[in-house]
Amino acid sequence: MQNWDVLQLDDFLAGNPKFRITEINDEKVVLSGEYHLKAQLAGSQIIDKTYRLKFICTNDYPRKLPLVLDEGRYFPRSQEFHTYSDGSFCLGSELKIKHILRADHTIKAFFDNVVDPFLYSVSHRIEYGDYPFGELAHGEQGLIDDYAEMFGLKGKAAVLLAIKALGKRKREANKLPCPCGCGVRLGRCDYRFKLNGFRNIERRRWFRENFEKSFTPIERPKKDKKKRRALRSKRKAA
């Protein structure tokens, strides 16, 4: 039987007595039941609600993140409410969640730091019409905004350069321009220490695949052929 001690299931179930294990084996553990949340963000409304949820965690956690699904059909199945057609939640970008959980992989930490903010935010949108934390954009722009906040960078070009660096060995990455925009190589800027902090979250291969699958290349501005010809003519005349 798979050792699920990393989740500290007993502690979580003791704090959530209406949750129970519905399946457990070497491949996965599944919990289902009622989960209560009472929370309030300063300046926003209180959310005091009980949800019927399902939690599915496979044996390759934390490499593969758990699924959380709405069994009570409280959340509309739409992109606007970050809930897929099967009832599973879009809890945020994979890297951000892993960054949040880097020091604590227990199920309590997952709910406290990932699930609870999601439940509060989307419930606030359903009940009161707005997202108290502000809504993250969908698709590529959402990832760029998310990564920019984590990396402490601005703009798509800087984010892509950071991901590119994380997909390389340190000695290769250090030859790239620093994503912070200081104008020197990454290896000469203290920003490399901040970026290297993400290397223990995922492997280089993950960053390379993420770079290729999740982002479109930045198109370079097309050069004006007429202007180039005119410039060459001036140079020859000189």
Summary of the structure (lengths in Angstrom):
residues: 238
radius of gyration: 22.8
end to end distance: 81.3
largest distance: 85.8
contacts: 637
relative contact order: 0.09
helix: 43%
strand: 17%
